[in-house]
Amino acid sequence: MTITVLAIDDTRSVLDVIRLFLEDRGFSVRAETNPRKGIEIAMAGGIDLILLDIIMPDMDGYQVWDLLKADDRSKEIPVVMLTAQAILMHTPKDFLFGLYGYVAKPFSRDQLLAVVSNAMRLTKQDSWERLLAAGKKRRYPTPKT
């Protein structure tokens, strides 16, 4: 199964680098410079992870985040923020707790792959915890104490 990443950034060259780094490792990448179109793509389904820039014209990453998390079609999609280090230092800490990670620009191939891989690992862990919370049977028996 191919993991599909939606990258939303107003800078085409950043999207090109993301595509190059991730497609080289087998990910499918959908790239969008327009935040509103990015939201539409996410809500249409088939997206496993969103890489989202914070500073964009017309609609910033915080506004995009709010719209994605307010809609049932996209609220469960993990989001990783892309931003300049200076912006990251001024991002409200409570906002960062809702993310699956962040990458400061400029980033290396290894940095991007690490945060994407970690976000996907956390997503699988969250799914397992949700199954347990919903009362589903454990795959392995609980150890006796």
Rosetta silent file (secondary structure, phi, psi, omega in degrees, C-alpha in Angstrom):
SEQUENCE: MTITVLAIDDTRSVLDVIRLFLEDRGFSVRAETNPRKGIEIAMAGGIDLILLDIIMPDMDGYQVWDLLKADDRSKEIPVVMLTAQAILMHTPKDFLFGLYGYVAKPFSRDQLLAVVSNAMRLTKQDSWERLLAAGKKRRYPTPKT
SCORE:     score description
SCORE:     0.000 S_00000001
   1 L     0.000  128.982  179.587    0.000    0.000    0.000 S_00000001
   2 L   -85.582  135.822  176.234    1.374    3.374   -1.019 S_00000001
   3 L   -87.304  127.509 -179.380    1.267    6.219    1.494 S_00000001
   4 E  -103.160  123.480 -179.544   -0.127    9.398   -0.036 S_00000001
   5 E  -109.825  130.804  173.256    1.215   12.692    1.285 S_00000001
   6 E  -101.151  119.813  177.539   -0.465   16.025    0.554 S_00000001
   7 E  -106.559  123.724  179.101    2.015   18.908    0.646 S_00000001
   8 E  -117.908  111.654 -179.543    0.533   22.412    0.897 S_00000001
   9 L  -154.634  140.040 -177.542    3.062   25.218    0.461 S_00000001
  10 L   -78.565   -4.949 -179.206    2.908   28.438   -1.532 S_00000001
  11 L  -104.964  111.635 -176.980    6.472   27.962   -2.825 S_00000001
  12 H   -57.589  -38.815 -178.473    6.638   25.661   -5.841 S_00000001
  13 H   -64.689  -34.285  176.163   10.353   24.933   -5.344 S_00000001
  14 H   -65.418  -43.593  178.593    9.670   23.618   -1.815 S_00000001
  15 H   -62.264  -38.375  178.158    6.950   21.340   -3.215 S_00000001
  16 H   -62.970  -40.742  178.986    9.360   20.105   -5.893 S_00000001
  17 H   -66.861  -43.530  178.151   11.940   19.202   -3.234 S_00000001
  18 H   -59.323  -46.555  179.176    9.318   17.419   -1.116 S_00000001
  19 H   -59.113  -46.606 -179.799    8.164   15.445   -4.155 S_00000001
  20 H   -59.954  -49.205 -177.573   11.754   14.508   -5.042 S_00000001
  21 H   -64.471  -43.489 -173.939   12.631   13.405   -1.499 S_00000001
  22 H   -83.313  -40.713 -179.766    9.453   11.427   -0.826 S_00000001
  23 H   -65.311  -30.093  177.053    8.739    9.859   -4.220 S_00000001
  24 L   -62.525  -23.786 -179.849   12.312    8.563   -4.229 S_00000001
  25 L  -104.723   12.532  172.996   11.313    6.532   -1.135 S_00000001
  26 L    94.642    2.359  176.414    8.042    5.195   -2.563 S_00000001
  27 L   -79.831  151.888  169.943    5.563    7.759   -1.265 S_00000001
  28 E   -96.326  133.754 -176.153    2.891    9.218   -3.512 S_00000001
  29 E  -122.701  127.426  169.705    2.887   13.030   -3.296 S_00000001
  30 E  -107.509  127.189 -175.745    0.091   15.452   -4.124 S_00000001
  31 E  -117.791  137.065 -178.284    1.369   19.025   -4.131 S_00000001
  32 E  -143.065  129.855  177.076   -0.733   22.185   -3.897 S_00000001
  33 L   -89.267  -18.258 -178.486    0.248   25.861   -3.732 S_00000001
  34 L   -99.188  115.370 -177.466   -3.299   27.027   -3.007 S_00000001
  35 H   -57.595  -38.747 -179.010   -4.381   26.308    0.597 S_00000001
  36 H   -65.049  -40.462  176.411   -8.097   26.212   -0.279 S_00000001
  37 H   -67.470  -34.940  176.225   -7.504   23.625   -3.005 S_00000001
  38 H   -61.417  -41.714  177.338   -5.345   21.672   -0.566 S_00000001
  39 H   -61.686  -43.719  178.685   -8.250   21.550    1.886 S_00000001
  40 H   -60.147  -42.665  179.197  -10.539   20.268   -0.893 S_00000001
  41 H   -62.278  -45.796 -179.685   -8.043   17.529   -1.759 S_00000001
  42 H   -61.388  -42.341 -177.666   -7.763   16.471    1.886 S_00000001
  43 H   -73.558  -18.961  178.246  -11.534   16.358    2.330 S_00000001
  44 H   -74.893  -17.757  176.655  -11.974   14.304   -0.844 S_00000001
  45 L    99.809  169.543  177.498  -10.129   11.429    0.851 S_00000001
  46 L    84.493    8.505 -179.626   -7.181    9.214    0.104 S_00000001
  47 L  -104.823  129.325 -179.188   -4.637   11.336    1.975 S_00000001
  48 L   -96.736  -24.643 -176.755   -2.535    9.653    4.677 S_00000001
  49 E  -156.946  144.230  177.066   -0.476   12.641    5.835 S_00000001
  50 E  -117.979  129.051  169.289   -0.430   16.405    5.273 S_00000001
  51 E  -101.589  120.126 -168.615    2.714   18.539    5.159 S_00000001
  52 E  -128.055  121.791  174.778    1.496   22.088    5.764 S_00000001
  53 E   -72.293  150.309  178.179    3.345   25.395    5.509 S_00000001
  54 L   -89.482  -49.260 -175.087    2.451   28.021    8.124 S_00000001
  55 L   -93.495  108.321  177.701    3.167   31.272    6.291 S_00000001
  56 L  -142.068  151.623  177.898    1.144   31.528    3.076 S_00000001
  57 L   -72.130  154.375  176.714   -0.746   34.401    1.454 S_00000001
  58 L    73.613  -47.333 -179.950   -4.539   34.628    1.778 S_00000001
  59 L  -146.897  121.175 -178.912   -4.786   31.733    4.272 S_00000001
  60 L   -86.986  172.754 -177.546   -2.073   30.685    6.708 S_00000001
  61 H   -61.386  -31.709  178.351   -1.359   27.197    7.994 S_00000001
  62 H   -65.233  -41.008  178.316   -3.170   27.844   11.273 S_00000001
  63 H   -67.163  -40.870  177.648   -6.384   28.660    9.399 S_00000001
  64 H   -61.657  -45.895  178.042   -5.971   25.596    7.188 S_00000001
  65 H   -55.253  -48.418 -179.159   -5.402   23.475   10.303 S_00000001
  66 H   -58.266  -43.268 -179.554   -8.575   24.806   11.925 S_00000001
  67 H   -68.548  -40.016  179.190  -10.665   23.963    8.859 S_00000001
  68 H   -64.514  -43.173 -175.637   -9.151   20.496    8.486 S_00000001
  69 H   -78.379  -15.069  178.882   -9.669   19.607   12.152 S_00000001
  70 H   -86.994   -9.598 -175.082  -13.256   20.949   12.184 S_00000001
  71 L  -112.436  131.786 -178.778  -14.428   18.596    9.424 S_00000001
  72 L   -59.232  -27.754 -178.123  -15.080   14.880    9.939 S_00000001
  73 L   -72.296  -20.615 -174.669  -13.648   14.093    6.494 S_00000001
  74 L  -130.737   -4.026 -172.476  -10.188   15.412    7.385 S_00000001
  75 L   -66.849  -22.392 -179.012   -9.890   15.698   11.153 S_00000001
  76 L   -90.993   -4.772 -179.441   -8.096   12.352   11.550 S_00000001
  77 L   -74.310  124.868  178.130   -5.408   13.059    8.945 S_00000001
  78 L   -66.849  143.009 -178.120   -2.063   13.618   10.685 S_00000001
  79 E  -122.737  133.055  172.813   -0.456   16.995    9.994 S_00000001
  80 E  -116.541  128.426 -179.283    3.230   17.915    9.986 S_00000001
  81 E   -87.143  140.819  172.443    4.046   21.629    9.817 S_00000001
  82 E  -111.860  128.787 -179.080    6.686   23.071    7.517 S_00000001
  83 E  -165.129  165.363  173.854    8.021   26.452    8.526 S_00000001
  84 E   -71.646  147.271 -177.982   10.992   28.705    9.026 S_00000001
  85 H   -55.739  -39.367 -178.496   12.726   28.212   12.371 S_00000001
  86 H   -62.853  -38.547  178.169   11.931   31.801   13.429 S_00000001
  87 H   -68.069  -40.040 -178.740    8.182   31.247   12.934 S_00000001
  88 H   -59.352  -37.880 -179.196    8.357   27.979   14.825 S_00000001
  89 H   -65.602  -22.838 -178.608    9.771   29.744   17.895 S_00000001
  90 L  -103.621    5.113  178.850    6.671   31.981   18.001 S_00000001
  91 L   -76.624  131.811  179.215    4.113   29.219   17.399 S_00000001
  92 L   -56.289  132.925 -176.422    1.836   28.702   20.418 S_00000001
  93 H   -60.733  -35.428  179.629    2.940   25.591   22.304 S_00000001
  94 H   -65.772  -29.063  176.062   -0.626   24.263   22.619 S_00000001
  95 H   -66.485  -41.832 -178.076   -0.856   24.309   18.828 S_00000001
  96 H   -63.026  -28.804 -179.321    2.292   22.178   18.551 S_00000001
  97 L   -66.947  -22.020  179.415    0.768   19.491   20.773 S_00000001
  98 L   -87.049   -5.272 -177.411   -1.866   18.743   18.118 S_00000001
  99 L   -91.015  159.792  173.358    0.708   18.118   15.401 S_00000001
 100 L   -94.317    3.670  177.319    2.415   14.912   14.430 S_00000001
 101 E   150.380  177.007  176.064    5.642   16.836   13.967 S_00000001
 102 E  -150.571  155.794  177.799    7.250   19.790   12.306 S_00000001
 103 E  -131.341  125.293  177.490   10.130   20.458    9.945 S_00000001
 104 E   -85.520  134.709  176.587   12.044   23.725    9.941 S_00000001
 105 E   -84.376  145.196   -7.250   13.023   25.088    6.526 S_00000001
 106 L   -74.828  149.495 -177.722   15.456   24.566    4.983 S_00000001
 107 L  -122.077  156.761  177.510   15.330   20.828    5.624 S_00000001
 108 L   -95.200  168.113  176.014   17.387   17.885    4.467 S_00000001
 109 H   -57.682  -45.968 -178.359   16.120   14.667    2.916 S_00000001
 110 H   -63.549  -40.078  178.725   16.891   12.818    6.152 S_00000001
 111 H   -63.383  -45.566 -179.426   15.011   15.360    8.296 S_00000001
 112 H   -64.490  -46.583 -179.702   11.915   15.186    6.112 S_00000001
 113 H   -63.274  -36.605 -179.947   11.944   11.392    5.908 S_00000001
 114 H   -65.356  -45.464 -177.430   12.423   11.092    9.670 S_00000001
 115 H   -71.541  -35.937  177.362    9.452   13.297   10.555 S_00000001
 116 H   -66.683  -45.303  178.929    7.192   11.676    7.932 S_00000001
 117 H   -62.310  -41.986  179.193    8.178    8.180    9.096 S_00000001
 118 H   -64.814  -41.546  178.765    7.623    9.122   12.731 S_00000001
 119 H   -61.954  -41.295  179.554    4.204   10.616   11.964 S_00000001
 120 H   -68.312  -37.141  176.422    3.144    7.438   10.173 S_00000001
 121 H   -63.310  -44.413  178.734    4.413    5.315   13.078 S_00000001
 122 H   -63.793  -36.509  178.587    2.435    7.460   15.539 S_00000001
 123 H   -62.028  -44.106  178.305   -0.660    7.161   13.347 S_00000001
 124 H   -63.724  -40.038  178.091   -0.470    3.378   13.508 S_00000001
 125 H   -64.200  -44.113  178.194   -0.004    3.561   17.294 S_00000001
 126 H   -60.011  -40.154  179.626   -2.992    5.904   17.617 S_00000001
 127 H   -62.739  -41.791  179.100   -5.112    3.482   15.567 S_00000001
 128 H   -64.281  -43.339  179.229   -4.166    0.635   17.869 S_00000001
 129 H   -64.822  -36.516  177.974   -4.978    2.708   20.964 S_00000001
 130 H   -65.557  -39.007  177.111   -8.357    3.697   19.472 S_00000001
 131 H   -61.468  -43.845  179.121   -9.165    0.007   18.867 S_00000001
 132 H   -63.909  -42.629 -179.288   -8.356   -0.784   22.471 S_00000001
 133 H   -64.795  -30.327 -179.284  -10.410    2.161   23.715 S_00000001
 134 L   -80.932   -0.405  176.147  -13.363    0.998   21.615 S_00000001
 135 L    87.928   15.481  178.054  -13.310   -2.346   23.431 S_00000001
 136 L   -71.768  154.897  179.369  -11.904   -4.451   20.613 S_00000001
 137 L   -68.429  142.886  174.475  -10.104   -7.651   21.558 S_00000001
 138 L   -73.266  149.988  178.067   -6.369   -7.464   21.994 S_00000001
 139 L   -72.619  -34.824 -179.441   -4.350   -9.476   19.558 S_00000001
 140 L  -117.879  146.553 -178.920   -2.163  -10.816   22.359 S_00000001
 141 L   -65.926  149.334  177.247   -3.318  -11.785   25.844 S_00000001
 142 L   -73.919  130.342  179.109   -2.754   -9.385   28.706 S_00000001
 143 L   -61.679  142.282  177.785    0.044  -10.644   30.970 S_00000001
 144 L   -85.694  142.004  179.134   -1.145  -11.873   34.372 S_00000001
 145 L  -104.082    0.000    0.000    0.327  -10.216   37.411 S_00000001
